[in-house]
Amino acid sequence: MDHPERYRHYLRFLAGCHLDPRLRGKVDPSDLVQQTLLEAHEKRDQFRGDGEAEYLAWLRRTLANNLADALRRWHADKRAVARERSLEEALAHSSARLERWLVAEQASPGEAAERHERAVQLAGALAELPEANSEALVLRYWQGWSLSQIAEHLGRTPDAAAGLLGPRPLRGKPP
């Protein structure tokens, strides 16, 4: 099986999609991916699957476990409940997103393989973009954030945030 490093961007993409951005100061997706890759390397003799689709499923389960553990640790360690109200909401969203992800793993092997191959390719393409563009796209299309939420989160104007999402379609007839 390929070295797990090949899937770094893919795992980073998944971690970013399943972790509410408001928690990023508390839980770093890159740290979760590094921990996942380290565990995959250390436990490579425990992988019993056959083929890339099963290997990706094994990596995703490891990442999901690491994400769930990190969310539980953060929740147990949190302080000042009143100050952390929006982070508590973010934690709930991330936990729900993680549960939906794990349920989605029940697709047929063929469907899952095709979906995961597209996700690996998409993650590689997103990794090629500037960080602000990549984050804006994930927030909009995977997290479902509004343009104003993205602008506020990134500390930009709504027009600047919209520019990170790509060119806007023309309205009406071109001149």
KALIN-V489638 format. One record per backbone hydrogen bond with DSSP energy under -1.0 kcal/mol. NH is the residue of the N-H (numbers start at 0). CO is the residue of the C=O. If there is no record, write none. Layout:
((NH & CO) (NH & CO))
//
This chain:
((5 & 2) (6 & 3) (7 & 4) (10 & 6) (11 & 7) (12 & 8) (13 & 9) (14 & 10) (15 & 11) (16 & 12) (17 & 13) (22 & 19) (23 & 20) (25 & 22) (26 & 22) (31 & 27) (32 & 28) (33 & 29) (34 & 30) (35 & 31) (36 & 32) (37 & 33) (38 & 34) (39 & 35) (40 & 36) (41 & 37) (42 & 38) (45 & 42) (54 & 50) (55 & 51) (56 & 52) (57 & 53) (58 & 54) (59 & 55) (60 & 56) (61 & 57) (62 & 58) (63 & 59) (64 & 60) (65 & 61) (66 & 62) (67 & 63) (68 & 64) (69 & 65) (70 & 66) (71 & 67) (72 & 68) (73 & 69) (74 & 70) (75 & 71) (76 & 72) (77 & 73) (83 & 79) (87 & 83) (88 & 84) (89 & 85) (90 & 86) (91 & 87) (92 & 88) (93 & 89) (94 & 90) (95 & 91) (96 & 92) (97 & 93) (98 & 94) (99 & 95) (100 & 96) (101 & 97) (102 & 98) (103 & 99) (105 & 102) (106 & 103) (111 & 107) (112 & 108) (113 & 109) (114 & 110) (115 & 111) (116 & 112) (117 & 113) (118 & 114) (119 & 115) (120 & 116) (121 & 117) (122 & 118) (123 & 119) (124 & 120) (125 & 121) (126 & 122) (133 & 129) (134 & 130) (135 & 131) (136 & 132) (137 & 133) (138 & 134) (139 & 135) (140 & 136) (141 & 137) (142 & 137) (144 & 138) (149 & 145) (150 & 146) (151 & 147) (152 & 148) (153 & 149) (155 & 150) (160 & 156) (161 & 157) (162 & 158) (163 & 159) (164 & 161))
//
